[in-house]
Amino acid sequence: MTRASDLQEALHRLGAKRVESTLVAALLAEGPLGTRDLVERTGLRQPEVSVGMRALRDRGWVSAQTVPREGRGRPMHRYLLETDLASIRRHYEELGKATIHEVEEALRTVRRQLGHMRHAEGGTRAADAHAA
């Protein structure tokens, strides 16, 4: 595994969407990249790159420079990571903490519900044994 793929997987496990984690890891590993470069290096489709980059631009992490195409067609973009690494780390740390909190809440619910079922089942079995 490459460092970029290790980072992408870690960000994804912290709760980042697959496309976002892939794009962030690619830009951190390789610096500014064009749309076509991102498609080739990441295996994402062009619409995924566009949507993912829009989300990162909305967050203020990425800027986009228009790169004219030769011939006809829509212009391509070159993306540059604009935020500092500490901000990225803090964002994903908070996302990971929120994910942990959600898992802990789900576990509490499971324990509580199974505890209720065990008590109800135990009461039914005791009544069945008494009737027999």
Backbone as JSON, one array per atom type, in Angstrom:
{
  "sequence": "MTRASDLQEALHRLGAKRVESTLVAALLAEGPLGTRDLVERTGLRQPEVSVGMRALRDRGWVSAQTVPREGRGRPMHRYLLETDLASIRRHYEELGKATIHEVEEALRTVRRQLGHMRHAEGGTRAADAHAA",
  "N": [[0.82, -1.19, 0.0], [0.4, 2.27, -0.69], [1.5, 5.39, 0.76], [-0.45, 7.34, 0.31], [-2.73, 5.74, -0.15], [-2.9, 4.46, 2.31], [-3.45, 6.68, 3.95], [-5.86, 7.51, 2.79], [-7.53, 5.32, 3.4], [-7.48, 5.41, 6.21], [-8.68, 7.93, 6.7], [-11.2, 7.41, 5.64], [-12.07, 5.4, 7.39], [-12.37, 6.95, 9.64], [-14.68, 8.22, 9.09], [-14.95, 9.82, 6.86], [-16.33, 10.43, 3.63], [-15.95, 8.18, 0.89], [-15.09, 9.28, -1.63], [-14.26, 11.85, -0.88], [-12.19, 11.26, 0.98], [-10.4, 9.99, -0.72], [-9.74, 12.02, -2.57], [-8.61, 14.03, -0.89], [-6.4, 12.64, 0.16], [-4.96, 12.18, -2.22], [-4.33, 14.81, -3.1], [-2.8, 15.69, -0.94], [-0.66, 13.93, -1.09], [0.41, 14.35, -3.66], [0.29, 17.01, -4.41], [-0.87, 19.92, -6.3], [-3.34, 18.99, -8.65], [-4.83, 18.2, -11.81], [-8.18, 17.69, -13.09], [-8.27, 15.49, -14.88], [-5.87, 14.2, -14.16], [-6.5, 13.47, -11.52], [-8.61, 11.69, -11.97], [-7.24, 9.64, -13.36], [-5.25, 8.87, -11.47], [-6.66, 8.18, -9.15], [-8.79, 6.53, -9.8], [-11.35, 7.35, -9.62], [-14.42, 8.49, -11.1], [-14.96, 11.16, -13.47], [-17.29, 12.79, -12.83], [-17.49, 12.19, -10.09], [-15.12, 13.26, -9.09], [-15.58, 15.98, -9.63], [-17.88, 16.56, -8.03], [-16.91, 15.86, -5.49], [-14.76, 17.67, -5.25], [-16.16, 20.04, -5.29], [-17.42, 19.94, -2.79], [-15.16, 20.05, -1.13], [-14.16, 22.54, -1.86], [-16.27, 24.14, -0.98], [-15.91, 23.83, 1.73], [-13.67, 25.29, 2.03], [-11.17, 24.28, 1.67], [-9.92, 23.76, -0.74], [-8.8, 25.23, -3.77], [-9.73, 26.09, -7.11], [-8.34, 26.22, -10.3], [-9.02, 27.29, -13.54], [-8.29, 25.44, -16.38], [-7.62, 25.82, -19.65], [-8.89, 23.83, -22.31], [-7.51, 22.01, -25.04], [-8.88, 22.38, -28.18], [-12.35, 21.53, -28.43], [-14.92, 21.5, -25.89], [-15.68, 21.29, -22.36], [-13.96, 23.38, -19.99], [-11.17, 22.22, -18.07], [-10.17, 21.66, -14.64], [-7.65, 22.6, -12.29], [-6.7, 21.56, -9.2], [-5.91, 22.79, -5.97], [-4.74, 22.29, -2.76], [-5.61, 24.32, -0.15], [-5.79, 24.75, 2.57], [-4.42, 24.52, 5.92], [-2.48, 21.8, 7.24], [-3.01, 21.15, 9.91], [-5.65, 21.97, 10.29], [-7.01, 20.19, 8.65], [-6.39, 17.79, 9.94], [-7.64, 18.25, 12.46], [-10.33, 18.42, 11.68], [-10.86, 15.79, 10.78], [-10.28, 14.37, 13.1], [-12.34, 15.25, 14.78], [-14.5, 14.28, 13.31], [-14.0, 11.54, 13.55], [-14.28, 11.25, 16.34], [-17.0, 11.84, 16.58], [-18.04, 9.68, 15.17], [-17.25, 7.57, 16.84], [-18.76, 8.22, 19.09], [-21.36, 7.83, 18.06], [-21.29, 5.05, 17.61], [-20.93, 4.14, 20.24], [-23.36, 5.0, 21.35], [-25.13, 3.42, 19.86], [-24.35, 0.87, 20.76], [-25.09, 1.07, 23.47], [-27.87, 1.22, 23.16], [-28.41, -1.3, 22.01], [-27.58, -3.0, 24.1], [-29.4, -2.21, 26.11], [-31.88, -2.81, 24.9], [-31.62, -5.58, 24.44], [-31.34, -6.38, 27.05], [-33.9, -5.81, 28.07], [-35.37, -7.61, 26.55], [-34.32, -10.03, 27.44], [-35.2, -10.06, 30.1], [-37.96, -10.11, 29.69], [-38.18, -12.49, 28.26], [-37.2, -14.29, 30.16], [-39.16, -14.09, 32.13], [-41.35, -15.16, 30.75], [-40.48, -17.78, 30.29], [-40.31, -18.68, 32.94], [-42.99, -18.61, 33.68], [-44.02, -20.48, 31.85], [-42.7, -22.8, 32.73], [-43.75, -23.06, 35.27], [-46.43, -23.51, 34.69], [-46.31, -26.0, 33.49]],
  "CA": [[0.0, 0.0, 0.0], [1.14, 3.53, -0.7], [1.15, 6.31, 1.85], [-1.73, 7.97, -0.03], [-3.83, 4.8, 0.06], [-3.0, 4.29, 3.76], [-4.13, 7.86, 4.46], [-7.24, 7.46, 2.3], [-8.24, 4.3, 4.18], [-7.62, 5.91, 7.59], [-9.7, 8.98, 6.68], [-12.48, 6.75, 5.41], [-12.46, 4.73, 8.65], [-12.78, 7.99, 10.58], [-16.01, 8.68, 8.73], [-14.98, 10.6, 5.62], [-16.88, 9.75, 2.46], [-14.89, 7.55, 0.08], [-14.57, 10.21, -2.64], [-13.54, 12.91, -0.18], [-10.93, 10.75, 1.52], [-9.52, 9.71, -1.86], [-9.24, 13.29, -3.12], [-7.72, 14.67, 0.08], [-5.14, 11.87, 0.19], [-4.24, 12.4, -3.48], [-3.77, 16.17, -3.11], [-1.74, 15.76, 0.07], [0.49, 13.13, -1.54], [0.98, 14.75, -4.94], [0.2, 18.44, -4.68], [-1.94, 20.32, -7.22], [-3.65, 18.04, -9.73], [-5.97, 18.49, -12.66], [-9.28, 16.73, -13.06], [-7.86, 14.27, -15.59], [-4.87, 13.54, -13.31], [-7.2, 12.85, -10.38], [-9.34, 10.53, -12.5], [-6.26, 8.59, -13.67], [-4.52, 8.41, -10.28], [-7.51, 7.68, -8.07], [-9.8, 5.59, -10.26], [-12.68, 7.96, -9.52], [-14.95, 9.01, -12.36], [-14.91, 12.62, -13.55], [-18.35, 13.42, -12.03], [-17.17, 12.03, -8.67], [-14.08, 14.25, -8.8], [-16.21, 17.3, -9.63], [-18.74, 16.69, -6.85], [-16.04, 15.84, -4.31], [-14.02, 18.91, -5.19], [-17.1, 21.1, -4.92], [-17.57, 19.86, -1.33], [-13.91, 20.52, -0.52], [-14.1, 23.99, -2.08], [-17.25, 24.75, -0.08], [-15.31, 23.79, 3.06], [-12.56, 26.23, 2.02], [-9.91, 23.53, 1.68], [-9.35, 23.61, -2.08], [-9.13, 26.22, -4.79], [-9.71, 25.52, -8.46], [-7.92, 27.08, -11.4], [-9.51, 26.8, -14.81], [-7.24, 25.1, -17.34], [-8.27, 25.7, -20.95], [-8.67, 22.59, -23.06], [-7.22, 22.14, -26.47], [-10.05, 21.95, -28.93], [-13.66, 21.84, -27.87], [-15.27, 20.82, -24.63], [-15.68, 22.09, -21.14], [-12.61, 23.54, -19.44], [-10.79, 21.36, -16.95], [-9.7, 22.41, -13.49], [-6.49, 22.15, -11.53], [-7.08, 21.76, -7.8], [-4.82, 23.04, -5.05], [-5.12, 22.26, -1.35], [-5.33, 25.67, 0.37], [-5.87, 24.81, 4.03], [-3.25, 23.98, 6.61], [-2.6, 20.39, 7.62], [-3.61, 21.05, 11.24], [-7.1, 22.09, 10.13], [-7.49, 18.92, 8.09], [-6.29, 16.8, 11.02], [-8.69, 18.53, 13.45], [-11.62, 18.07, 11.1], [-11.05, 14.33, 10.78], [-10.32, 13.93, 14.49], [-13.71, 15.5, 15.25], [-15.36, 13.33, 12.61], [-13.76, 10.25, 14.19], [-14.9, 11.28, 17.66], [-18.45, 11.75, 16.38], [-18.32, 8.3, 14.78], [-17.12, 6.77, 18.06], [-19.93, 8.53, 19.92], [-22.51, 7.15, 17.45], [-21.14, 3.61, 17.86], [-21.19, 3.93, 21.66], [-24.81, 5.14, 21.54], [-25.76, 2.22, 19.29], [-24.08, -0.25, 21.67], [-25.95, 1.24, 24.65], [-29.23, 0.86, 22.76], [-28.45, -2.76, 21.85], [-27.53, -3.6, 25.44], [-30.66, -1.92, 26.8], [-32.97, -3.57, 24.27], [-31.42, -7.01, 24.71], [-31.63, -6.58, 28.47], [-35.36, -5.85, 28.2], [-35.84, -8.87, 25.95], [-33.91, -11.13, 28.32], [-36.11, -10.07, 31.25], [-39.28, -10.55, 29.21], [-38.07, -13.91, 27.92], [-37.04, -15.02, 31.42], [-40.48, -14.13, 32.77], [-42.17, -16.09, 29.98], [-40.0, -19.15, 30.56], [-40.68, -19.05, 34.3], [-44.43, -18.87, 33.66], [-44.2, -21.74, 31.13], [-42.22, -23.89, 33.59], [-44.69, -23.18, 36.38], [-47.68, -24.11, 34.16], [-46.08, -27.38, 33.1]],
  "C": [[0.86, 1.25, 0.0], [0.71, 4.38, 0.48], [-0.19, 6.97, 1.58], [-2.89, 7.01, 0.22], [-4.01, 4.48, 1.54], [-3.78, 5.45, 4.38], [-5.6, 7.84, 4.05], [-8.06, 6.48, 3.13], [-8.47, 4.78, 5.61], [-8.68, 7.01, 7.66], [-11.09, 8.4, 6.5], [-12.98, 6.07, 6.68], [-12.89, 5.73, 9.7], [-14.16, 8.57, 10.24], [-16.09, 9.53, 7.49], [-15.61, 9.77, 4.51], [-15.71, 9.26, 1.6], [-14.27, 8.53, -0.91], [-13.74, 11.3, -1.97], [-12.19, 12.42, 0.34], [-9.93, 10.47, 0.41], [-8.92, 10.99, -2.41], [-8.28, 13.99, -2.18], [-6.37, 13.97, 0.1], [-4.32, 12.12, -1.07], [-3.59, 13.78, -3.51], [-2.66, 16.33, -2.08], [-0.48, 15.05, -0.41], [1.19, 13.75, -2.75], [0.95, 16.23, -5.23], [-0.91, 18.73, -5.68], [-2.1, 19.31, -8.37], [-4.85, 18.52, -10.52], [-7.02, 17.4, -12.56], [-8.86, 15.42, -13.7], [-6.83, 13.49, -14.77], [-5.54, 12.81, -12.15], [-7.97, 11.61, -10.82], [-8.37, 9.37, -12.72], [-5.61, 8.02, -12.42], [-5.39, 7.74, -9.23], [-8.5, 6.6, -8.51], [-11.22, 6.12, -10.11], [-13.12, 8.39, -10.92], [-14.95, 10.54, -12.31], [-16.04, 13.27, -12.75], [-18.09, 13.3, -10.51], [-16.12, 13.06, -8.25], [-14.72, 15.64, -8.7], [-17.06, 17.53, -8.38], [-17.9, 16.73, -5.57], [-15.26, 17.14, -4.15], [-14.93, 20.08, -4.84], [-17.29, 21.12, -3.4], [-16.32, 20.39, -0.63], [-13.73, 22.02, -0.72], [-15.07, 24.7, -1.15], [-16.73, 24.8, 1.36], [-14.13, 24.76, 3.16], [-11.2, 25.55, 1.98], [-9.19, 23.57, 0.34], [-9.73, 24.81, -2.93], [-9.01, 25.53, -6.15], [-9.29, 26.58, -9.45], [-8.44, 26.47, -12.68], [-8.33, 26.6, -15.75], [-7.93, 24.93, -18.69], [-7.93, 24.38, -21.63], [-8.26, 22.93, -24.48], [-8.44, 21.63, -27.21], [-11.32, 22.33, -28.2], [-13.88, 21.08, -26.58], [-15.19, 21.77, -23.46], [-14.25, 22.23, -20.61], [-12.39, 22.59, -18.26], [-10.32, 22.26, -15.81], [-8.46, 21.77, -12.9], [-6.77, 22.54, -10.09], [-5.85, 21.86, -6.91], [-5.37, 23.04, -3.63], [-4.67, 23.57, -0.73], [-5.29, 25.73, 1.89], [-4.62, 24.21, 4.66], [-3.53, 22.55, 7.08], [-3.25, 20.22, 8.99], [-5.13, 21.14, 11.17], [-7.7, 20.8, 9.59], [-7.49, 17.86, 9.19], [-7.41, 17.01, 12.04], [-10.06, 18.13, 12.94], [-11.86, 16.56, 11.18], [-11.0, 13.74, 12.18], [-11.73, 14.11, 15.06], [-14.7, 14.54, 14.59], [-15.22, 11.94, 13.23], [-14.4, 10.17, 15.56], [-16.42, 11.17, 17.56], [-18.86, 10.33, 16.0], [-18.25, 7.38, 16.0], [-18.34, 6.98, 18.95], [-21.18, 7.81, 19.38], [-22.46, 5.65, 17.7], [-21.44, 3.31, 19.33], [-22.69, 4.03, 21.96], [-25.54, 3.91, 21.01], [-25.55, 1.01, 20.2], [-24.93, -0.14, 22.93], [-27.39, 0.84, 24.33], [-29.38, -0.65, 22.63], [-28.47, -3.43, 23.22], [-28.85, -3.42, 26.17], [-31.8, -2.77, 26.22], [-32.84, -5.07, 24.53], [-31.67, -7.33, 26.17], [-33.12, -6.66, 28.73], [-35.91, -7.17, 27.68], [-35.5, -10.06, 26.84], [-34.85, -11.22, 29.51], [-37.49, -10.55, 30.84], [-39.26, -12.03, 28.9], [-37.95, -14.76, 29.19], [-38.37, -15.14, 32.13], [-41.4, -15.1, 32.06], [-41.76, -17.52, 30.26], [-40.4, -19.6, 31.97], [-42.17, -19.38, 34.37], [-44.73, -20.19, 32.96], [-43.79, -22.92, 32.01], [-43.19, -24.11, 34.74], [-45.99, -23.86, 35.91], [-47.51, -25.56, 33.84], [-46.03, -28.21, 34.32]]
}
